[in-house]
Structures are given as C-alpha cells and as structure tokens.
Amino acid sequence: MSFEEQLERAARGGRFEPQVTLDRSAGEVDGNNVVAEDEAAALTRVEYVYQALSLVLQHKVQMMRLAVSGGR
C-alpha cells in the first residue's frame, strides 16, 4: 500500500500502518543506489501534491469563515 493510500485511510479514521523496506539493489560501485534524477523527480511530484493540497485547505478555510460570518 502506498503512502498516499495509507494517508487517505488514516484521514478516514482508519489505522496508519507504515512499512519500512530495505533496498538491497547493488547500485553503483561505491554501494550508493540513489539516482539523483529519480529523487529530483519524486521531490517535484511531492511539491506539486503539497501545493495542491494546501490550496484545497485554504479554500475550505475560506468557506468556513464565510459560513461562520453569515456571508458578510
């Protein structure tokens, strides 16, 4: 189950059950299995998701303020 699926489950009141996996791939000669391009792409994706969720939250807060103030 992906992190996003776990987060969605937790948001609905379910349990959050994180899992840790160990990457045993050989990688480079020095033992480093990090691919900088892959990490940069993943970071960009997370940044876009964060920005989108932040915008949704801002709109929800604005709607709540409008409801509380009676539309004034």
JORA-V197487 format. One record per residue. SS is DSSP state (alpha for helix, beta for strand, coil for the rest). NEAR is the number of other C-alpha atoms within 12 Angstrom. Layout:
# JORA-V197487
ss;near
SS;NEAR
SS;NEAR
This chain:
# JORA-V197487
ss;near
coil;13
coil;13
alpha;15
alpha;16
alpha;16
alpha;18
alpha;17
alpha;16
alpha;17
alpha;15
alpha;12
coil;11
coil;10
coil;12
coil;13
coil;18
coil;16
coil;15
coil;10
coil;9
coil;7
coil;8
coil;11
coil;11
coil;12
coil;12
coil;12
coil;11
coil;9
coil;8
coil;12
coil;13
coil;17
coil;17
coil;13
alpha;11
alpha;11
alpha;12
alpha;13
alpha;13
alpha;13
alpha;14
alpha;14
alpha;14
alpha;14
alpha;17
alpha;14
alpha;14
alpha;15
alpha;15
alpha;14
alpha;14
alpha;14
alpha;15
alpha;14
alpha;14
alpha;14
alpha;14
alpha;14
alpha;14
alpha;14
alpha;15
alpha;16
alpha;14
alpha;14
alpha;13
alpha;12
alpha;11
alpha;10
coil;9
coil;10
coil;8
